[in-house]
Structure formats: C-alpha cells, structure tokens
Amino acid sequence: MIRLEQRGEFEAAVKIHHKFTDLYSLLFVDGNPAGVKALLHEMGFINNILRLPLVPTRVATVQKMSQILKDLKL
C-alpha cells in the first residue's frame, strides 16, 4: 500500500487501505495500546502482557480481529 502510494498509484493504495478499515476501528475500541498489543499478539509478533492500569482487550474484540486477519490471509 505504501509503495503504491509513493509511486502515485493512489487508487490501488486506497483499495488496500479500505480492506483494513474494520481492523483499524477494532484497534482502539477497548483502549490504546491494548488493542494494538492484542493484534500484534494475534499476528505472532509479541506476548500480550499488559501492566496496570491497562486491561486486556475484550475476547469478542480479539475474535473479530482474528477473523479479519484470517480473511485477509495475514
């Protein structure tokens, strides 16, 4: 998406961007950075360890993220 934008291929970049719209909104529904950490955990990049006062993302949100990642084959 970034490479397309840098080459001026905006329509193609926007198509990719819109595939992630639902995922973008889920990142912040339960607070930041808990949603971002949950997504990175689902992708296998980090352990989802939070320090107080942060609380984990809701199970329903994580399930939605997981389904979107599966649909996008990520």
Phi and psi restraints in degrees (range 20) as a CNS / XPLOR table:
assign (resid 1 and name C) (resid 2 and name N)
       (resid 2 and name CA) (resid 2 and name C) 1.0 -66.3 20.0 2
assign (resid 2 and name N) (resid 2 and name CA)
       (resid 2 and name C) (resid 3 and name N) 1.0 -42.9 20.0 2
assign (resid 2 and name C) (resid 3 and name N)
       (resid 3 and name CA) (resid 3 and name C) 1.0 -62.6 20.0 2
assign (resid 3 and name N) (resid 3 and name CA)
       (resid 3 and name C) (resid 4 and name N) 1.0 -40.5 20.0 2
assign (resid 3 and name C) (resid 4 and name N)
       (resid 4 and name CA) (resid 4 and name C) 1.0 -61.6 20.0 2
assign (resid 4 and name N) (resid 4 and name CA)
       (resid 4 and name C) (resid 5 and name N) 1.0 -44.3 20.0 2
assign (resid 4 and name C) (resid 5 and name N)
       (resid 5 and name CA) (resid 5 and name C) 1.0 -63.0 20.0 2
assign (resid 5 and name N) (resid 5 and name CA)
       (resid 5 and name C) (resid 6 and name N) 1.0 -41.2 20.0 2
assign (resid 5 and name C) (resid 6 and name N)
       (resid 6 and name CA) (resid 6 and name C) 1.0 -65.8 20.0 2
assign (resid 6 and name N) (resid 6 and name CA)
       (resid 6 and name C) (resid 7 and name N) 1.0 -28.3 20.0 2
assign (resid 6 and name C) (resid 7 and name N)
       (resid 7 and name CA) (resid 7 and name C) 1.0 -86.4 20.0 2
assign (resid 7 and name N) (resid 7 and name CA)
       (resid 7 and name C) (resid 8 and name N) 1.0 0.2 20.0 2
assign (resid 7 and name C) (resid 8 and name N)
       (resid 8 and name CA) (resid 8 and name C) 1.0 85.0 20.0 2
assign (resid 8 and name N) (resid 8 and name CA)
       (resid 8 and name C) (resid 9 and name N) 1.0 10.6 20.0 2
assign (resid 8 and name C) (resid 9 and name N)
       (resid 9 and name CA) (resid 9 and name C) 1.0 -91.5 20.0 2
assign (resid 9 and name N) (resid 9 and name CA)
       (resid 9 and name C) (resid 10 and name N) 1.0 70.7 20.0 2
assign (resid 9 and name C) (resid 10 and name N)
       (resid 10 and name CA) (resid 10 and name C) 1.0 -67.2 20.0 2
assign (resid 10 and name N) (resid 10 and name CA)
       (resid 10 and name C) (resid 11 and name N) 1.0 -39.4 20.0 2
assign (resid 10 and name C) (resid 11 and name N)
       (resid 11 and name CA) (resid 11 and name C) 1.0 -61.8 20.0 2
assign (resid 11 and name N) (resid 11 and name CA)
       (resid 11 and name C) (resid 12 and name N) 1.0 -44.3 20.0 2
assign (resid 11 and name C) (resid 12 and name N)
       (resid 12 and name CA) (resid 12 and name C) 1.0 -65.9 20.0 2
assign (resid 12 and name N) (resid 12 and name CA)
       (resid 12 and name C) (resid 13 and name N) 1.0 -39.3 20.0 2
assign (resid 12 and name C) (resid 13 and name N)
       (resid 13 and name CA) (resid 13 and name C) 1.0 -65.0 20.0 2
assign (resid 13 and name N) (resid 13 and name CA)
       (resid 13 and name C) (resid 14 and name N) 1.0 -41.1 20.0 2
assign (resid 13 and name C) (resid 14 and name N)
       (resid 14 and name CA) (resid 14 and name C) 1.0 -65.0 20.0 2
assign (resid 14 and name N) (resid 14 and name CA)
       (resid 14 and name C) (resid 15 and name N) 1.0 -37.0 20.0 2
assign (resid 14 and name C) (resid 15 and name N)
       (resid 15 and name CA) (resid 15 and name C) 1.0 -59.9 20.0 2
assign (resid 15 and name N) (resid 15 and name CA)
       (resid 15 and name C) (resid 16 and name N) 1.0 -43.7 20.0 2
assign (resid 15 and name C) (resid 16 and name N)
       (resid 16 and name CA) (resid 16 and name C) 1.0 -66.6 20.0 2
assign (resid 16 and name N) (resid 16 and name CA)
       (resid 16 and name C) (resid 17 and name N) 1.0 -44.6 20.0 2
assign (resid 16 and name C) (resid 17 and name N)
       (resid 17 and name CA) (resid 17 and name C) 1.0 -55.1 20.0 2
assign (resid 17 and name N) (resid 17 and name CA)
       (resid 17 and name C) (resid 18 and name N) 1.0 -44.1 20.0 2
assign (resid 17 and name C) (resid 18 and name N)
       (resid 18 and name CA) (resid 18 and name C) 1.0 -68.6 20.0 2
assign (resid 18 and name N) (resid 18 and name CA)
       (resid 18 and name C) (resid 19 and name N) 1.0 -22.0 20.0 2
assign (resid 18 and name C) (resid 19 and name N)
       (resid 19 and name CA) (resid 19 and name C) 1.0 -65.7 20.0 2
assign (resid 19 and name N) (resid 19 and name CA)
       (resid 19 and name C) (resid 20 and name N) 1.0 -24.0 20.0 2
assign (resid 19 and name C) (resid 20 and name N)
       (resid 20 and name CA) (resid 20 and name C) 1.0 -99.2 20.0 2
assign (resid 20 and name N) (resid 20 and name CA)
       (resid 20 and name C) (resid 21 and name N) 1.0 2.0 20.0 2
assign (resid 20 and name C) (resid 21 and name N)
       (resid 21 and name CA) (resid 21 and name C) 1.0 -55.9 20.0 2
assign (resid 21 and name N) (resid 21 and name CA)
       (resid 21 and name C) (resid 22 and name N) 1.0 -47.9 20.0 2
assign (resid 21 and name C) (resid 22 and name N)
       (resid 22 and name CA) (resid 22 and name C) 1.0 -63.1 20.0 2
assign (resid 22 and name N) (resid 22 and name CA)
       (resid 22 and name C) (resid 23 and name N) 1.0 -38.7 20.0 2
assign (resid 22 and name C) (resid 23 and name N)
       (resid 23 and name CA) (resid 23 and name C) 1.0 -66.0 20.0 2
assign (resid 23 and name N) (resid 23 and name CA)
       (resid 23 and name C) (resid 24 and name N) 1.0 -41.8 20.0 2
assign (resid 23 and name C) (resid 24 and name N)
       (resid 24 and name CA) (resid 24 and name C) 1.0 -56.8 20.0 2
assign (resid 24 and name N) (resid 24 and name CA)
       (resid 24 and name C) (resid 25 and name N) 1.0 -44.0 20.0 2
assign (resid 24 and name C) (resid 25 and name N)
       (resid 25 and name CA) (resid 25 and name C) 1.0 -68.9 20.0 2
assign (resid 25 and name N) (resid 25 and name CA)
       (resid 25 and name C) (resid 26 and name N) 1.0 -32.5 20.0 2
assign (resid 25 and name C) (resid 26 and name N)
       (resid 26 and name CA) (resid 26 and name C) 1.0 -69.0 20.0 2
assign (resid 26 and name N) (resid 26 and name CA)
       (resid 26 and name C) (resid 27 and name N) 1.0 -24.5 20.0 2
assign (resid 26 and name C) (resid 27 and name N)
       (resid 27 and name CA) (resid 27 and name C) 1.0 -61.4 20.0 2
assign (resid 27 and name N) (resid 27 and name CA)
       (resid 27 and name C) (resid 28 and name N) 1.0 -29.1 20.0 2
assign (resid 27 and name C) (resid 28 and name N)
       (resid 28 and name CA) (resid 28 and name C) 1.0 -117.0 20.0 2
assign (resid 28 and name N) (resid 28 and name CA)
       (resid 28 and name C) (resid 29 and name N) 1.0 1.1 20.0 2
assign (resid 28 and name C) (resid 29 and name N)
       (resid 29 and name CA) (resid 29 and name C) 1.0 -64.7 20.0 2
assign (resid 29 and name N) (resid 29 and name CA)
       (resid 29 and name C) (resid 30 and name N) 1.0 -31.7 20.0 2
assign (resid 29 and name C) (resid 30 and name N)
       (resid 30 and name CA) (resid 30 and name C) 1.0 -108.1 20.0 2
assign (resid 30 and name N) (resid 30 and name CA)
       (resid 30 and name C) (resid 31 and name N) 1.0 11.7 20.0 2
assign (resid 30 and name C) (resid 31 and name N)
       (resid 31 and name CA) (resid 31 and name C) 1.0 106.9 20.0 2
assign (resid 31 and name N) (resid 31 and name CA)
       (resid 31 and name C) (resid 32 and name N) 1.0 154.9 20.0 2
assign (resid 31 and name C) (resid 32 and name N)
       (resid 32 and name CA) (resid 32 and name C) 1.0 -108.6 20.0 2
assign (resid 32 and name N) (resid 32 and name CA)
       (resid 32 and name C) (resid 33 and name N) 1.0 135.2 20.0 2
assign (resid 32 and name C) (resid 33 and name N)
       (resid 33 and name CA) (resid 33 and name C) 1.0 -99.1 20.0 2
assign (resid 33 and name N) (resid 33 and name CA)
       (resid 33 and name C) (resid 34 and name N) 1.0 13.9 20.0 2
assign (resid 33 and name C) (resid 34 and name N)
       (resid 34 and name CA) (resid 34 and name C) 1.0 -56.7 20.0 2
assign (resid 34 and name N) (resid 34 and name CA)
       (resid 34 and name C) (resid 35 and name N) 1.0 -42.7 20.0 2
assign (resid 34 and name C) (resid 35 and name N)
       (resid 35 and name CA) (resid 35 and name C) 1.0 -66.3 20.0 2
assign (resid 35 and name N) (resid 35 and name CA)
       (resid 35 and name C) (resid 36 and name N) 1.0 -40.6 20.0 2
assign (resid 35 and name C) (resid 36 and name N)
       (resid 36 and name CA) (resid 36 and name C) 1.0 -64.2 20.0 2
assign (resid 36 and name N) (resid 36 and name CA)
       (resid 36 and name C) (resid 37 and name N) 1.0 -44.0 20.0 2
assign (resid 36 and name C) (resid 37 and name N)
       (resid 37 and name CA) (resid 37 and name C) 1.0 -64.8 20.0 2
assign (resid 37 and name N) (resid 37 and name CA)
       (resid 37 and name C) (resid 38 and name N) 1.0 -38.4 20.0 2
assign (resid 37 and name C) (resid 38 and name N)
       (resid 38 and name CA) (resid 38 and name C) 1.0 -63.3 20.0 2
assign (resid 38 and name N) (resid 38 and name CA)
       (resid 38 and name C) (resid 39 and name N) 1.0 -42.1 20.0 2
assign (resid 38 and name C) (resid 39 and name N)
       (resid 39 and name CA) (resid 39 and name C) 1.0 -64.6 20.0 2
assign (resid 39 and name N) (resid 39 and name CA)
       (resid 39 and name C) (resid 40 and name N) 1.0 -46.5 20.0 2
assign (resid 39 and name C) (resid 40 and name N)
       (resid 40 and name CA) (resid 40 and name C) 1.0 -61.0 20.0 2
assign (resid 40 and name N) (resid 40 and name CA)
       (resid 40 and name C) (resid 41 and name N) 1.0 -34.5 20.0 2
assign (resid 40 and name C) (resid 41 and name N)
       (resid 41 and name CA) (resid 41 and name C) 1.0 -66.6 20.0 2
assign (resid 41 and name N) (resid 41 and name CA)
       (resid 41 and name C) (resid 42 and name N) 1.0 -45.1 20.0 2
assign (resid 41 and name C) (resid 42 and name N)
       (resid 42 and name CA) (resid 42 and name C) 1.0 -61.1 20.0 2
assign (resid 42 and name N) (resid 42 and name CA)
       (resid 42 and name C) (resid 43 and name N) 1.0 -30.9 20.0 2
assign (resid 42 and name C) (resid 43 and name N)
       (resid 43 and name CA) (resid 43 and name C) 1.0 -84.0 20.0 2
assign (resid 43 and name N) (resid 43 and name CA)
       (resid 43 and name C) (resid 44 and name N) 1.0 -5.7 20.0 2
assign (resid 43 and name C) (resid 44 and name N)
       (resid 44 and name CA) (resid 44 and name C) 1.0 86.4 20.0 2
assign (resid 44 and name N) (resid 44 and name CA)
       (resid 44 and name C) (resid 45 and name N) 1.0 14.7 20.0 2
assign (resid 44 and name C) (resid 45 and name N)
       (resid 45 and name CA) (resid 45 and name C) 1.0 -88.2 20.0 2
assign (resid 45 and name N) (resid 45 and name CA)
       (resid 45 and name C) (resid 46 and name N) 1.0 -32.5 20.0 2
assign (resid 45 and name C) (resid 46 and name N)
       (resid 46 and name CA) (resid 46 and name C) 1.0 -142.1 20.0 2
assign (resid 46 and name N) (resid 46 and name CA)
       (resid 46 and name C) (resid 47 and name N) 1.0 165.9 20.0 2
assign (resid 46 and name C) (resid 47 and name N)
       (resid 47 and name CA) (resid 47 and name C) 1.0 -85.4 20.0 2
assign (resid 47 and name N) (resid 47 and name CA)
       (resid 47 and name C) (resid 48 and name N) 1.0 141.8 20.0 2
assign (resid 47 and name C) (resid 48 and name N)
       (resid 48 and name CA) (resid 48 and name C) 1.0 -88.8 20.0 2
assign (resid 48 and name N) (resid 48 and name CA)
       (resid 48 and name C) (resid 49 and name N) 1.0 75.0 20.0 2
assign (resid 48 and name C) (resid 49 and name N)
       (resid 49 and name CA) (resid 49 and name C) 1.0 -108.7 20.0 2
assign (resid 49 and name N) (resid 49 and name CA)
       (resid 49 and name C) (resid 50 and name N) 1.0 123.6 20.0 2
assign (resid 49 and name C) (resid 50 and name N)
       (resid 50 and name CA) (resid 50 and name C) 1.0 -117.6 20.0 2
assign (resid 50 and name N) (resid 50 and name CA)
       (resid 50 and name C) (resid 51 and name N) 1.0 147.5 20.0 2
assign (resid 50 and name C) (resid 51 and name N)
       (resid 51 and name CA) (resid 51 and name C) 1.0 -104.2 20.0 2
assign (resid 51 and name N) (resid 51 and name CA)
       (resid 51 and name C) (resid 52 and name N) 1.0 148.1 20.0 2
assign (resid 51 and name C) (resid 52 and name N)
       (resid 52 and name CA) (resid 52 and name C) 1.0 -60.0 20.0 2
assign (resid 52 and name N) (resid 52 and name CA)
       (resid 52 and name C) (resid 53 and name N) 1.0 141.5 20.0 2
assign (resid 52 and name C) (resid 53 and name N)
       (resid 53 and name CA) (resid 53 and name C) 1.0 -92.4 20.0 2
assign (resid 53 and name N) (resid 53 and name CA)
       (resid 53 and name C) (resid 54 and name N) 1.0 7.0 20.0 2
assign (resid 53 and name C) (resid 54 and name N)
       (resid 54 and name CA) (resid 54 and name C) 1.0 -70.5 20.0 2
assign (resid 54 and name N) (resid 54 and name CA)
       (resid 54 and name C) (resid 55 and name N) 1.0 146.7 20.0 2
assign (resid 54 and name C) (resid 55 and name N)
       (resid 55 and name CA) (resid 55 and name C) 1.0 -124.7 20.0 2
assign (resid 55 and name N) (resid 55 and name CA)
       (resid 55 and name C) (resid 56 and name N) 1.0 153.4 20.0 2
assign (resid 55 and name C) (resid 56 and name N)
       (resid 56 and name CA) (resid 56 and name C) 1.0 -62.4 20.0 2
assign (resid 56 and name N) (resid 56 and name CA)
       (resid 56 and name C) (resid 57 and name N) 1.0 154.9 20.0 2
assign (resid 56 and name C) (resid 57 and name N)
       (resid 57 and name CA) (resid 57 and name C) 1.0 -65.2 20.0 2
assign (resid 57 and name N) (resid 57 and name CA)
       (resid 57 and name C) (resid 58 and name N) 1.0 146.0 20.0 2
assign (resid 57 and name C) (resid 58 and name N)
       (resid 58 and name CA) (resid 58 and name C) 1.0 -60.1 20.0 2
assign (resid 58 and name N) (resid 58 and name CA)
       (resid 58 and name C) (resid 59 and name N) 1.0 148.8 20.0 2
assign (resid 58 and name C) (resid 59 and name N)
       (resid 59 and name CA) (resid 59 and name C) 1.0 -57.7 20.0 2
assign (resid 59 and name N) (resid 59 and name CA)
       (resid 59 and name C) (resid 60 and name N) 1.0 -41.9 20.0 2
assign (resid 59 and name C) (resid 60 and name N)
       (resid 60 and name CA) (resid 60 and name C) 1.0 -60.8 20.0 2
assign (resid 60 and name N) (resid 60 and name CA)
       (resid 60 and name C) (resid 61 and name N) 1.0 -38.6 20.0 2
assign (resid 60 and name C) (resid 61 and name N)
       (resid 61 and name CA) (resid 61 and name C) 1.0 -67.4 20.0 2
assign (resid 61 and name N) (resid 61 and name CA)
       (resid 61 and name C) (resid 62 and name N) 1.0 -43.8 20.0 2
assign (resid 61 and name C) (resid 62 and name N)
       (resid 62 and name CA) (resid 62 and name C) 1.0 -62.8 20.0 2
assign (resid 62 and name N) (resid 62 and name CA)
       (resid 62 and name C) (resid 63 and name N) 1.0 -39.6 20.0 2
assign (resid 62 and name C) (resid 63 and name N)
       (resid 63 and name CA) (resid 63 and name C) 1.0 -63.7 20.0 2
assign (resid 63 and name N) (resid 63 and name CA)
       (resid 63 and name C) (resid 64 and name N) 1.0 -40.5 20.0 2
assign (resid 63 and name C) (resid 64 and name N)
       (resid 64 and name CA) (resid 64 and name C) 1.0 -64.4 20.0 2
assign (resid 64 and name N) (resid 64 and name CA)
       (resid 64 and name C) (resid 65 and name N) 1.0 -43.2 20.0 2
assign (resid 64 and name C) (resid 65 and name N)
       (resid 65 and name CA) (resid 65 and name C) 1.0 -59.6 20.0 2
assign (resid 65 and name N) (resid 65 and name CA)
       (resid 65 and name C) (resid 66 and name N) 1.0 -45.7 20.0 2
assign (resid 65 and name C) (resid 66 and name N)
       (resid 66 and name CA) (resid 66 and name C) 1.0 -60.3 20.0 2
assign (resid 66 and name N) (resid 66 and name CA)
       (resid 66 and name C) (resid 67 and name N) 1.0 -42.5 20.0 2
assign (resid 66 and name C) (resid 67 and name N)
       (resid 67 and name CA) (resid 67 and name C) 1.0 -65.1 20.0 2
assign (resid 67 and name N) (resid 67 and name CA)
       (resid 67 and name C) (resid 68 and name N) 1.0 -41.5 20.0 2
assign (resid 67 and name C) (resid 68 and name N)
       (resid 68 and name CA) (resid 68 and name C) 1.0 -63.9 20.0 2
assign (resid 68 and name N) (resid 68 and name CA)
       (resid 68 and name C) (resid 69 and name N) 1.0 -43.4 20.0 2
assign (resid 68 and name C) (resid 69 and name N)
       (resid 69 and name CA) (resid 69 and name C) 1.0 -60.0 20.0 2
assign (resid 69 and name N) (resid 69 and name CA)
       (resid 69 and name C) (resid 70 and name N) 1.0 -40.9 20.0 2
assign (resid 69 and name C) (resid 70 and name N)
       (resid 70 and name CA) (resid 70 and name C) 1.0 -64.7 20.0 2
assign (resid 70 and name N) (resid 70 and name CA)
       (resid 70 and name C) (resid 71 and name N) 1.0 -44.4 20.0 2
assign (resid 70 and name C) (resid 71 and name N)
       (resid 71 and name CA) (resid 71 and name C) 1.0 -62.7 20.0 2
assign (resid 71 and name N) (resid 71 and name CA)
       (resid 71 and name C) (resid 72 and name N) 1.0 -36.3 20.0 2
assign (resid 71 and name C) (resid 72 and name N)
       (resid 72 and name CA) (resid 72 and name C) 1.0 -84.9 20.0 2
assign (resid 72 and name N) (resid 72 and name CA)
       (resid 72 and name C) (resid 73 and name N) 1.0 -3.2 20.0 2
assign (resid 72 and name C) (resid 73 and name N)
       (resid 73 and name CA) (resid 73 and name C) 1.0 59.3 20.0 2
assign (resid 73 and name N) (resid 73 and name CA)
       (resid 73 and name C) (resid 74 and name N) 1.0 45.2 20.0 2
